[in-house]
Amino acid sequence: MRYVVSVDARGRVTIPAAVRRALGWKPGHRIQVALADRIVELRRDPEDLIASLTGCLKNGPSLTAELVREHAEEIARDDERARRSGPGISSAQMLARIRRHLPR
């Protein structure tokens, strides 16, 4: 794509709609402007990209709940292995012992 645009009296340039659509740029997006060897580069500001992703998983499945479920299954498997292998302590008992020695 190549376009010719004008600079207005206030120094503004309008980026053609086709270019904005192709780049996914919307009103309010922050754009970095760089000048190198008389070539102007326009890039989406990385800080703006991070801000646009904030909260994007808010309405999705709870990843914490999934991790807790997986951990509970792992403890149950460990307990079953320990039960079959004879005397010893369960994972829950081991965690309780470890927690007693952690700084508060």
C-alpha positions in Angstrom: 0.0 0.0 0.0 1.2 3.4 -0.8 -0.7 6.7 -0.2 0.1 10.4 -0.6 -1.3 12.5 2.2 -1.0 16.2 3.2 0.2 17.9 6.3 -2.3 20.4 7.6 -1.6 23.8 9.1 -1.2 22.3 12.6 1.3 19.6 11.4 -1.2 16.7 11.4 -1.3 13.9 8.9 -4.4 11.7 8.4 -3.5 8.0 8.1 -5.7 6.5 5.4 -8.6 4.3 6.7 -7.3 1.3 4.8 -4.0 1.5 6.6 -5.6 2.0 10.0 -7.9 -1.0 9.4 -5.0 -3.2 8.2 -3.0 -2.3 11.4 -6.0 -2.5 13.7 -5.5 1.1 14.9 -8.6 2.7 16.5 -9.2 6.2 17.8 -7.4 6.8 21.0 -4.6 4.3 20.3 -1.1 5.7 21.1 1.4 5.6 18.2 5.2 6.0 18.4 6.8 8.3 15.8 10.5 7.7 15.0 12.7 9.5 12.5 15.8 7.7 11.1 17.6 8.8 7.9 14.8 11.1 6.9 12.3 8.1 7.1 9.3 8.4 9.5 8.3 5.2 11.2 4.9 4.9 12.9 4.4 2.0 15.4 1.8 1.1 18.0 3.0 2.1 21.4 3.8 -1.2 23.4 2.5 0.4 26.6 -0.8 1.0 24.7 -0.9 -2.7 23.6 -0.4 -3.9 27.2 -3.2 -1.5 28.4 -5.5 -2.8 25.7 -5.1 -6.4 27.0 -5.7 -5.6 30.6 -8.7 -7.6 31.9 -9.2 -9.5 28.6 -9.4 -12.9 30.6 -11.8 -11.5 33.2 -14.9 -13.3 31.9 -13.1 -16.5 30.9 -12.7 -19.7 32.8 -10.9 -19.4 36.1 -7.3 -20.6 35.7 -6.9 -20.7 39.4 -9.8 -23.1 39.9 -8.3 -25.3 37.2 -4.9 -25.3 39.0 -6.5 -26.1 42.4 -8.4 -29.0 40.8 -5.3 -30.4 39.2 -3.4 -30.0 42.5 -6.1 -31.9 44.4 -6.0 -34.7 41.8 -2.2 -34.9 42.1 -2.5 -35.1 45.9 -5.1 -37.9 45.6 -2.8 -39.8 43.3 0.2 -39.4 45.6 -1.9 -40.5 48.6 -3.1 -43.6 46.7 0.5 -44.5 45.8 1.6 -44.0 49.4 -1.3 -46.1 50.6 -0.3 -48.9 48.3 3.4 -48.7 49.1 2.9 -49.2 52.8 3.6 -47.1 55.9 4.5 -43.5 55.4 2.8 -40.1 55.4 0.3 -38.6 53.0 0.9 -35.6 50.8 -1.5 -33.6 53.0 0.5 -34.6 56.1 3.8 -33.6 54.4 2.4 -30.2 53.4 1.2 -29.6 57.0 4.7 -30.4 58.3 6.3 -28.0 55.7 3.8 -25.2 56.5 4.7 -25.4 60.2 8.3 -24.6 59.4 7.6 -21.7 57.0 8.1 -18.1 58.2 4.9 -16.3 59.0 
